Amino acid sequence: MTDRSGTAGAGGGAFYGLAFIGALVYFWQQASTFGEYVLAVLKALVWPAFLVYEAFGALLG
């Protein structure tokens, strides 16, 4: 649902963008070959899915 200016929920995008940059830096530092750099970008894009999966695994046992 949006407000009259059409900007409702825009804060979530900013948070995800900053988190993406942080995840990219983290994974990028661990890479040493071209393939690992490509994988670092892909991991940075999908890290929230891994986070939710691990959280549910910890909560549900």
N, C-alpha and C positions, 0 to 999 in steps of 0.2 A: 504494500500500500504506500502511495506517495502523498506528500503534502502538496500544497499549491505550487511550490517552486519546482517540484519534480526531483528533489534531491534526497529523498528519504533513503536511508541505508548507505549513503555514500561513504560514511566512516568505515564501514566494513571493508570496502575496497582499498582504502588507504592502509588499513591494518594489514591486509593480505599482501599488499605491495611491499611494505616494509619487511614483513616476515619473509617474503620471497627473496628479497635482497640479502637478508641475514642468512637464510638457508643456502643461498647460492654461494656466498662467501665461505660458509662452513664446508660445504661439499667441494668447492673449488680448491680449497687449501689441501685437501686430501688427495686430489687427482695428480697423476704424473704423466699420463699418456693422452693422446687425442680422444680416444674412446672413453676414457674416464672423465674427461672434461664434458663431453656430450652427455654422459650419464649424470654428471653433476647438475647440469641444467634441467634434465628430466626429473631428477629427484627433487630439485628445488620447486618444480611446478606441482608435484603431487605429494609433498610431505604432509599436508593435512590429512590425507587419506590414511597414511601410515600411523599418524598420531591417534586418530579416532579408533583405528583397528586395535592398536596396543592398549588404549584406554579401556575399550570394551573388554578386551581379554583380561586386563587386570581387575576390572570390576566384576565380571561374571565368572572369572576363574577358569 
